[in-house]
Amino acid sequence: MANALQPAAPTPGVRETERADREPRLEARARVLVVEDEHELRELIARWLETKGYFVVEAADGQDAVELLDAGLEPDVILLDLSLPRMNGATFLAWMREQPKHAHRRVIVASAYLDDLPHVEADRTFAKPFRPDRLAAELERLTSE
């Protein structure tokens, strides 16, 4: 019995590239950077977004997000919590908006403390807890523009 992880044997007369072109592929809808300090929530959001076809990168705080962007990550949308250790979300957002390379990035802020914080420059804000269907609709809108 063949191992399920082994590639299928080549079909006689069919070049490998031809077969690969016919196979369905899941193309990532967009790249999303999830910046959230609560590990379980970050993992839950990331896995859910992946089931929706998004390519997801995770950061535990603003400093991690800065390091990822400096290393060349180019997310289409950033889902950002504001209450973060080391570098909070508002500070990260201000840093990012000052960087010509990153100032255009789309940002969705999701925080339980929206009413307690000063206004932030984001494309959309959600109060936690938020409904996943609303996040999905907003991601679709932001990545299709």
C-alpha positions in Angstrom: 0.0 0.0 0.0 1.4 3.4 -1.0 2.1 6.0 1.7 -0.6 8.8 1.5 2.2 11.4 1.8 4.0 10.2 -1.2 3.3 11.9 -4.5 1.3 10.0 -7.0 3.1 8.1 -9.7 3.5 10.0 -12.9 0.9 9.4 -15.5 2.5 8.0 -18.7 2.6 10.6 -21.5 1.7 13.6 -19.2 4.3 16.0 -18.2 4.5 17.0 -14.5 3.7 20.7 -15.3 0.6 19.8 -17.3 -0.8 17.7 -14.4 0.0 20.5 -11.9 -1.9 23.0 -14.0 -5.1 20.9 -13.9 -5.0 20.3 -10.1 -7.1 22.7 -8.1 -5.1 25.1 -5.9 -6.2 27.2 -3.0 -4.9 30.7 -3.7 -4.6 32.8 -0.6 -7.1 35.6 -0.7 -4.8 38.0 1.0 -2.0 38.2 3.6 -3.3 39.1 7.1 -1.0 40.1 10.0 -2.8 39.3 13.3 -1.4 41.4 16.2 -2.9 40.0 19.4 -1.2 39.3 22.8 -3.7 36.7 24.0 -2.2 33.5 22.6 -5.4 31.5 22.4 -7.4 34.2 20.8 -4.6 35.0 18.3 -4.4 31.3 17.4 -8.2 31.0 17.1 -8.4 34.0 14.8 -5.4 32.8 12.7 -6.8 29.3 12.2 -10.3 30.6 11.3 -8.8 33.1 8.8 -6.8 30.3 7.2 -10.0 28.2 6.8 -11.3 31.2 4.8 -8.4 31.2 2.5 -6.2 33.9 4.0 -2.4 33.6 4.5 -1.9 34.6 8.2 1.2 35.7 10.1 0.9 36.2 13.9 2.6 38.8 16.2 2.2 38.9 20.0 2.7 42.7 20.2 3.5 45.9 18.4 7.3 45.3 18.6 6.9 41.8 17.0 4.8 43.5 14.3 7.5 46.1 13.6 10.2 43.4 13.4 8.1 41.5 10.9 7.5 44.5 8.7 11.1 45.5 8.9 12.0 42.0 7.8 10.0 42.4 4.6 6.5 41.1 5.5 3.9 42.9 3.4 0.5 42.2 4.7 -2.6 43.3 2.8 -4.5 43.9 6.1 -3.4 44.1 9.7 -5.8 43.0 12.5 -4.6 45.0 15.5 -5.4 44.8 19.2 -4.6 48.1 21.0 -3.8 46.7 24.5 -0.4 45.0 23.9 2.8 44.6 26.0 6.1 46.1 25.0 4.6 48.3 22.2 0.9 48.9 22.3 -1.3 49.0 19.2 -1.7 52.8 19.1 2.1 53.2 19.2 2.6 50.6 16.5 0.0 52.2 14.3 1.6 55.7 14.7 5.0 54.2 13.8 3.6 52.4 10.8 1.8 55.5 9.5 5.1 57.4 9.7 6.9 54.9 7.5 6.5 55.7 3.7 6.8 51.9 2.9 3.9 51.0 5.3 1.7 54.1 5.6 -0.8 52.8 3.1 -1.4 49.4 4.9 -5.0 48.6 5.7 -5.7 48.2 9.4 -8.6 46.8 11.4 -8.4 47.6 15.0 -10.2 45.2 17.4 -10.1 46.1 21.0 -12.2 45.8 24.2 -11.2 49.3 25.1 -12.2 51.4 22.1 -14.2 53.9 24.2 -11.4 54.4 26.7 -8.7 55.2 24.1 -8.0 58.2 21.9 -9.0 57.9 18.2 -6.8 55.8 16.1 -6.2 56.0 12.3 -7.6 52.7 11.1 -9.7 51.6 8.2 -12.2 49.9 10.5 -12.7 49.3 14.3 -14.4 46.5 16.1 -15.2 46.3 19.7 -14.2 42.9 21.3 -15.8 40.5 21.3 -16.7 40.9 17.6 -18.7 38.7 15.2 -16.5 36.6 12.9 -18.9 37.2 10.0 -18.4 41.0 10.3 -14.6 40.5 10.3 -14.9 38.3 7.2 -17.0 40.9 5.4 -14.6 43.7 6.3 -11.6 41.7 5.2 -13.3 40.9 1.9 -14.1 44.6 1.4 -10.6 45.8 2.2 -8.8 43.2 0.1 -11.0 43.7 -2.9 -10.5 47.5 -3.2 
